[in-house]
Amino acid sequence: MREKRTRMKIALDAGQSFIGNPELCGDLLPRQCPSLPPKKSKGISNYQVLMFSGYFIIGLTIFLVIILLLCKRGKTKEERANLLNKEASFDDSFYKPSFTSGEYKAGLSKSGISAATESGMVSSSLIVLTSPEVNGLKFDDLLKAPAELLGRGKHGTVYKVIGEQGMTLAVKRIKDWTIPSNDFKQRMRRLDQVKHPNVLPPVAFYCSKQEKLLVYEYQENGSLFRLLQGTQMGQVFDWSSRLSVAATITNALAFMHQELREDGIAHGNLKSSNILLNKNMEPCVSEYGLMMVDNDDQSSLSNFGANSAFKADIYGIGVILLELLTGKVGQNNGLDLAEWVLSVVREEWTGEVFDKSLIREGAREEGLVYLLQIAVKCVNTSSPEARPSMNQLARVINTIKEEEERSIAVSIVSEP
Ligand SMILES: Nc1ncnc2c1ncn2[C@@H]1O[C@H](COP(=O)(O)OP(=O)(O)OP(=O)(O)O)[C@@H](O)[C@H]1O
């Protein structure tokens, strides 16, 4: 070998070409000597040793890289699992939902809750808030569970979902989200810290770029809206029960407004379909804090800045009070009902406003009129600054309720 190299050097130095020169090419540069028949080597040449070593090193490197990648992937999964446990959340990244239930197909999957991203995968995070009832709830549980459409509102669709552990949930799929995702997550965490027995807390929420879901416990006794519709078909909903509903929800909302004023979180979409009746038939305010503000009287609130959401809630509760008094349900955020009541009151036909069943029942006129007066103040669109605060409203309604109870007690005692 050394001898051949020396000969090659000599040949180069002498300006000779070694192409075609068998003496000079030998087995050093076989491909550069096309005219030569390949020389048969005896045993393994140095070149082959070098070549095999190269293959071996490349193979070993690829093997080590694969091992390294596999280790790294395992570690990431472990870290993620730890993080998720810590946060009690479920990350179903790369989970492709399988729709197993026929009912589900008729509900959630049809609605697109599959949350398919551009890549066809689901990148999601279901945050379970502090609720023992749904411990262990996973996003894929929701996707696979049978679901039934409860209704479609202005801001989305609500499904009744039966979870694997037998829990019944209401899942609201929100459309036209107005709150940035991060703000919304913050809101939900803040709301989870402020609890009132008559405010229905979300038990979990899901927030991705494509999909926003809110999970509540299903309330089997329907809503105040449905109860009022029932009265139009002759169902009994007496005056003291109506006053009790009014007092309970205003007390709950006064508490929420007080606790969340600094955070600027009002209800945002207050109406009778968002007042649900729990298993004890007690009213509960649902969907608190979901919407920034949703009210047709919003234009009249432009000067109220951060306070406008709270002012809008007063309008919303005003309409609910009018519904309780009239037995009619408001349309277009209660604007039609509020306008009708205001026009009747202006004409001084106040008596015409009240639900006939209340008059028949013998509800005290004083109480009815007091409640009407305060409700009218709540729906004042020409000077929203004159609307009472939720706290003032709660105090007035509690007083009316106490007066009613006292007068009922007096009439019972004075009965012969
Ligand atoms: N947790 C729940 N339990 C039982 N029924 C519910 C629950 N949440 C909502 N619903 C009912 O589902 C139906 C649809 O609700 P949704 O909130 O979509 O209607 P909406 O309040 O009229 O509209 P929106 O809130 O979008 O303006 C309503 O009848 C509502 O009372």
PDBQT file of the ligand as one rigid body, heavy atoms in Angstrom, charges set to zero:
ROOT
HETATM    1  N1  LIG A 501     -78.189  23.033  33.342  1.00  0.00    +0.000 N 
HETATM    2  C1  LIG A 501     -79.318  22.911  32.667  1.00  0.00    +0.000 A 
HETATM    3  N2  LIG A 501     -80.216  21.996  33.039  1.00  0.00    +0.000 NA
HETATM    4  C2  LIG A 501     -81.398  21.873  32.386  1.00  0.00    +0.000 A 
HETATM    5  N3  LIG A 501     -81.764  22.647  31.349  1.00  0.00    +0.000 NA
HETATM    6  C3  LIG A 501     -80.886  23.594  30.931  1.00  0.00    +0.000 A 
HETATM    7  C4  LIG A 501     -79.641  23.762  31.562  1.00  0.00    +0.000 A 
HETATM    8  N4  LIG A 501     -78.999  24.787  30.950  1.00  0.00    +0.000 NA
HETATM    9  C5  LIG A 501     -79.812  25.219  29.975  1.00  0.00    +0.000 A 
HETATM   10  N5  LIG A 501     -80.948  24.512  29.944  1.00  0.00    +0.000 N 
HETATM   11  C6  LIG A 501     -82.087  24.679  29.024  1.00  0.00    +0.000 C 
HETATM   12  O1  LIG A 501     -81.664  24.446  27.686  1.00  0.00    +0.000 OA
HETATM   13  C7  LIG A 501     -82.388  25.271  26.799  1.00  0.00    +0.000 C 
HETATM   14  C8  LIG A 501     -81.440  25.986  25.873  1.00  0.00    +0.000 C 
HETATM   15  O2  LIG A 501     -80.608  26.827  26.644  1.00  0.00    +0.000 OA
HETATM   16  P1  LIG A 501     -79.892  28.095  26.026  1.00  0.00    +0.000 P 
HETATM   17  O3  LIG A 501     -79.032  28.697  27.087  1.00  0.00    +0.000 OA
HETATM   18  O4  LIG A 501     -79.253  27.716  24.753  1.00  0.00    +0.000 OA
HETATM   19  O5  LIG A 501     -81.140  28.998  25.703  1.00  0.00    +0.000 OA
HETATM   20  P2  LIG A 501     -81.303  30.517  25.884  1.00  0.00    +0.000 P 
HETATM   21  O6  LIG A 501     -80.986  30.879  27.313  1.00  0.00    +0.000 OA
HETATM   22  O7  LIG A 501     -82.668  30.858  25.408  1.00  0.00    +0.000 OA
HETATM   23  O8  LIG A 501     -80.271  31.117  24.875  1.00  0.00    +0.000 OA
HETATM   24  P3  LIG A 501     -78.920  31.907  25.066  1.00  0.00    +0.000 P 
HETATM   25  O9  LIG A 501     -78.401  31.642  26.478  1.00  0.00    +0.000 OA
HETATM   26  O10 LIG A 501     -78.035  31.338  24.019  1.00  0.00    +0.000 OA
HETATM   27  O11 LIG A 501     -79.236  33.332  24.854  1.00  0.00    +0.000 OA
HETATM   28  C9  LIG A 501     -83.197  26.229  27.659  1.00  0.00    +0.000 C 
HETATM   29  O12 LIG A 501     -84.522  25.774  27.714  1.00  0.00    +0.000 OA
HETATM   30  C10 LIG A 501     -82.571  26.140  29.019  1.00  0.00    +0.000 C 
HETATM   31  O13 LIG A 501     -83.493  26.389  30.049  1.00  0.00    +0.000 OA
ENDROOT
TORSDOF 0
